[in-house]
Amino acid sequence: MAVVDNEVIGAISSVITAWAVFEATHMMIQGIAVKKEFQNMGIGKKLLQHTESYAKSKSVHGIGLCSGHQRGSAHTLYESNGYSKGTLYFMKNF
C-alpha cells in the first residue's frame, strides 16, 4: 500500500502461482490502483517496483497482469516499466 498522512492513496495486490508446464513460479498482479488526485506522481511506478523486488526475492520467474482496453494511461505506466503486451484475455459473464 501507498500511504500519505495515514491515508491509503494506492494499493497493489498480487498472487504467486506455480507454472507446472515450465516448472517455475509466476506472479499475477490482480489489481493496482492509485487515487485520482495522486495519479501521475510516480506512486504506481513505486508500487510496481516494490512488487517486482518482492517477486525477485521469492525467485519468481515473471510477472503478468490483465488490463482493460480502456485503461490507456495505465498501459503507458506498464510499458514504461518494461511490461510488454501479451495475449488476449477472454471472459464470459453469467
Secondary structure by P-SEA (a helix, b strand, c coil): ccccccccccbbbbbbbbcccccbbbbbcccccccccccccaaaaaaaaaaaaaaaaaccccccccccccaaaaaaaaaaacccccbbbbbbcc
